[in-house]
Amino acid sequence: NIFVQFIIGIGQKIKGGALGLKILGEPANVFRVFVSGYEKGMSGTFPHPGPLALFGTFVLAIVIFNSTMNKYIRINGIILSIGVVILAAGRTGIRLMLLVLAIYLVSDLININSNKVTLIAICCILAVIGVVIFNGPITKIIDRFVNSDISHQMNTRLDHFMIAGKYIERKPILGLGLNNYLDYTHMEYPISVYQDFNLSNPIHNAFLLIAVEIGILGLICFISFL
């Protein structure tokens, strides 16, 4: 799947738009909106580059710690996963990717060798080359991290959590109903929503959103499905 997502993402970059794979879940707008002056972030068949980056990180964690996996499948999995995370260009995904790589190196420090360090270095170099080819100067991506609005985002997400908590308390068993969270938020907190763009967007937490919209029973079903 990570190979498919990588190929689809590269195709999107080359074409400069969607490939028409709606049946697979590809969105009409396959790139993140302009951030810091450049368009970035392929989405593959995910509706947004952020989830694709997290998916790539998840796959990376599986393959990099599975030493029993076929050597060539594992190496390709590591390279493709890092490529997907970098080209999806999600800040959270990239930070988690670096965390996974750091944990891998530290956890295996006793058995560390030049081959492992070289592999990760090659992956990162290829990823940087991919960023430059498809996203433009690497400095703009670095600027997005350096000039991050993380404190503002944290505040608005905390606001989301507080609002969501009130809705869960109001209808804990069955929830507000599918796709009703934003409708309720816009109706009951119009001034806050109007003043803060981030409060016009869904909660950045799938579990919390499910708990709000389809209640504790829905959350149990969702976790059981996973």
C-alpha positions, 0 to 999 in steps of 0.5 A, a space after each residue: 500500500 505504501 508503494 501504491 500511495 508513493 506512486 499515486 502521489 508522484 503522479 499527482 505531483 507530475 500532473 499537478 492535480 488529481 488523477 481521477 481515482 475517486 473510487 479509491 478515495 482520492 480527493 478533488 484537491 490533492 495538495 495542501 493549500 498554500 503555506 508560507 508561499 508554496 504549494 506542498 503536500 501530496 495526499 495520495 488516496 487520502 483526503 488530506 496530506 496530513 493523514 498520508 504522512 501519519 500513515 507513512 510514519 506508521 508503516 515506517 515504524 512497522 518495517 524498521 523495527 521488524 528485523 525478521 522481515 525480508 531484507 529487500 522488502 524492509 529496505 524498500 519499505 523504509 525508503 518509500 515510507 520516508 519518501 511518503 512522509 517527506 512529500 506529504 510534508 505534514 509537520 506532525 508526520 515529519 516530527 514523528 518520523 524523526 522520532 521513530 528514526 531516533 528511537 530505532 537508532 538509540 534502541 539498537 545502539 549496541 548493535 549499531 553499524 555503519 550499514 544502518 546509519 548509511 541506510 537512514 542517511 541515504 533515505 533522508 538524502 533521497 527524501 530531501 532531493 524529492 522535496 527540492 524536485 517537487 516542492 521547491 527550495 528546502 529553505 521554505 519548508 524549514 521556515 514553516 517549522 521555524 516560524 510555526 504557529 504551534 502555540 496558536 494551534 495548541 490553543 485552538 485545539 484545546 478550545 476544540 477539546 473543551 467544546 467537544 467535552 461539553 457535547 459528550 457530556 450532553 449526549 454521551 451514549 449516541 452523540 450529536 449525530 454524524 457530521 453535526 459537530 461543526 454545525 453545533 459549534 457554528 451555532 453555539 459559538 458563532 463569535 469564537 468560530 468567526 474570529 478563529 479559522 481553526 475553530 471552523 475546522 473539525 477536531 484534529 482527533 478522530 477518536 474525539 470526533 467519533 465520541 462527539 458525533 456517534 457517542 460512546 457506543 460508536 467509539 466502542 464499535 470504532 475501536 473494536 473495528 480497528 
